[in-house]
Amino acid sequence: MKIYTRTGDEGETGLFGGGRVAKDHPRVAAYGDVDELNSAIGVARAAQPAQVFDALLESVQRDLFAIGGHLATPDPEKVAKALAKAELSDERITEFERVMDEADTELPPLRAFVLPAGTPKATALHLARTVCRRAERSVVHLAREDRVPALFVVYLNRLSDLLFTLARLANHRDGAGDVTW
C-alpha cells in the first residue's frame, strides 16, 4: 500500500467509515491535534527513557491513538463499538488522579507559576502539556458541532494536569526543581 493517494490534493480528506470533509474541518483538526499530542508524548518518552512513568505514558499513547481513531469516525455506532474495545473509562481518569496525588507527596508545594523549563524530559513534558491543551480545545469545539464522547474532554483535561505534574516530577527527581516565574 502506498502512503500517498492523491485524493487529498484538493483540500479534502476521507473519514474512517466513509465520507469526505475539508482538511480544516473541526473533526480533522481535533484528531490532528490528538495525533500531534501523541507524537509530543513520544518525544517526551525519548528524552529520557526508562523513567518510572514511561509505562504510563506508553498507555496514554495507546489511548490517544484510540481517541484519534474515534474522532476520525463520524458514525456513532462504530464509535461505540470501538470505545468498548479500547477500554477507555473513568478508571483511567482515576488512575491519572492517583498518580498526581502520589507525585504531590514527593513534590514541594506549588507557590508560584512554573516556567516550562528544566531538564530535557521536563521541557518535553511541558510541551506535550501545551499540545494537550490545544487538543482539548479542538475536541471541545468539535463537540459543539457533533457528538463526541464526554469522556474525551475529561480525559484530555486530566491528562494535561498529569503532564504538568510529571514535568515537575522529572525536574525534581533530576535535582533541577521548578523554574518559577
C-alpha positions in Angstrom: 0.0 0.0 0.0 1.3 3.4 -0.9 1.4 6.2 1.7 0.1 8.7 -0.8 -3.3 8.5 -2.6 -3.6 11.9 -4.2 -7.2 12.0 -3.0 -6.4 14.9 -0.6 -4.8 17.2 -3.2 -7.9 19.3 -3.4 -8.0 20.1 0.3 -10.3 17.2 1.4 -9.7 14.1 3.4 -11.6 10.8 3.9 -13.0 9.9 7.2 -12.9 6.4 8.6 -16.2 4.7 7.7 -16.8 6.9 4.7 -17.4 10.5 3.8 -15.1 13.3 2.9 -14.6 16.6 4.6 -12.4 19.7 4.2 -9.0 19.3 5.8 -9.7 22.3 8.1 -13.0 20.7 9.3 -13.2 20.7 13.2 -13.2 16.9 13.2 -9.9 16.8 11.2 -8.4 19.5 13.5 -9.4 17.5 16.6 -7.9 14.2 15.5 -4.9 16.0 14.1 -4.2 17.7 17.4 -4.6 14.4 19.2 -2.1 12.9 16.8 0.3 15.7 17.4 -0.1 15.2 21.2 0.7 11.6 20.8 3.9 12.5 18.9 4.8 15.1 21.6 4.5 12.4 24.3 6.7 10.1 22.2 9.3 12.9 22.2 9.0 13.2 26.0 9.4 9.4 26.4 12.5 9.5 24.1 14.0 12.5 26.0 14.9 10.3 29.0 13.7 6.7 28.6 13.2 4.2 31.4 11.6 6.6 33.9 9.1 5.3 36.4 6.3 6.8 34.4 7.3 5.6 31.0 4.9 2.7 31.0 2.1 5.1 31.9 3.0 7.4 29.0 3.0 4.4 26.6 -0.5 3.5 27.8 -1.5 7.2 27.2 -0.2 7.0 23.7 -2.3 3.9 23.1 -5.3 5.7 24.5 -4.7 8.7 22.3 -4.4 6.5 19.2 -7.8 5.1 20.1 -9.3 8.5 20.7 -7.9 9.9 17.4 -9.4 6.9 15.6 -12.8 7.5 17.2 -12.6 11.2 16.3 -12.0 10.3 12.7 -15.1 8.1 12.7 -18.4 10.1 12.4 -20.6 7.0 12.7 -21.8 6.8 16.4 -22.4 3.0 16.2 -18.8 2.4 15.1 -17.5 4.8 17.7 -19.5 3.0 20.5 -18.0 -0.4 19.4 -14.5 0.9 19.1 -14.8 2.6 22.6 -15.7 -0.7 24.2 -12.7 -2.3 22.6 -10.3 0.5 23.7 -11.4 0.1 27.3 -11.4 3.8 27.9 -13.3 4.6 31.0 -13.5 6.7 34.1 -11.0 4.3 35.7 -8.2 5.9 33.6 -9.1 9.3 34.9 -9.0 7.9 38.5 -5.5 6.4 37.7 -4.3 9.8 36.5 -5.5 11.4 39.7 -3.9 8.8 41.8 -0.5 9.3 40.1 -0.8 13.1 40.6 -1.8 12.7 44.2 1.2 10.4 44.8 3.5 12.8 43.0 2.3 15.7 45.1 3.6 13.9 48.2 7.1 13.9 46.7 7.0 17.4 45.2 7.4 20.7 47.1 4.1 22.7 47.4 3.3 24.8 44.3 3.6 28.5 45.3 4.3 30.2 42.0 3.8 29.8 38.3 6.1 27.3 36.8 8.0 28.1 33.6 8.2 25.3 31.0 11.9 24.7 31.6 14.4 22.4 33.3 15.6 19.0 32.1 15.1 17.8 28.6 12.5 15.3 29.9 10.6 18.0 31.8 10.6 20.5 29.0 9.3 17.8 26.6 6.5 17.0 29.0 5.7 20.7 29.3 5.5 20.9 25.5 3.2 17.8 25.4 1.0 19.5 28.1 0.5 22.6 25.9 -0.3 20.5 22.9 -2.7 18.6 25.1 -4.5 21.8 26.0 -4.8 22.6 22.2 -6.2 19.1 21.5 -8.7 19.6 24.3 -9.9 22.9 22.8 -10.2 21.3 19.4 -12.3 18.4 20.8 -14.5 20.8 22.7 -15.0 22.8 19.5 -16.0 19.6 17.7 -18.3 18.5 20.5 -20.3 21.7 19.9 -21.0 20.7 16.4 -21.1 16.9 16.6 -21.3 14.0 19.0 -18.1 13.4 20.9 -18.0 11.2 24.0 -17.8 13.4 27.1 -15.0 11.2 28.4 -12.7 12.5 25.7 -12.8 16.1 27.1 -12.4 14.9 30.7 -9.5 12.6 29.6 -7.6 15.4 27.8 -8.3 17.9 30.7 -6.9 15.5 33.3 -4.1 14.4 31.0 -2.8 18.0 30.7 -2.8 18.2 34.6 -0.9 14.8 34.6 1.7 16.0 32.1 2.3 19.2 34.2 2.8 17.1 37.3 5.1 14.7 35.6 7.2 17.6 34.2 7.6 18.9 37.8 8.4 15.4 39.0 11.0 14.9 36.2 12.8 18.1 37.3 12.5 17.2 41.0 13.9 13.7 40.5 16.8 15.1 38.5 17.6 17.7 41.1 16.6 20.6 38.8 13.5 21.7 40.7 10.8 24.0 39.4 11.8 27.0 37.4 9.4 29.6 38.7 8.2 32.9 37.3 
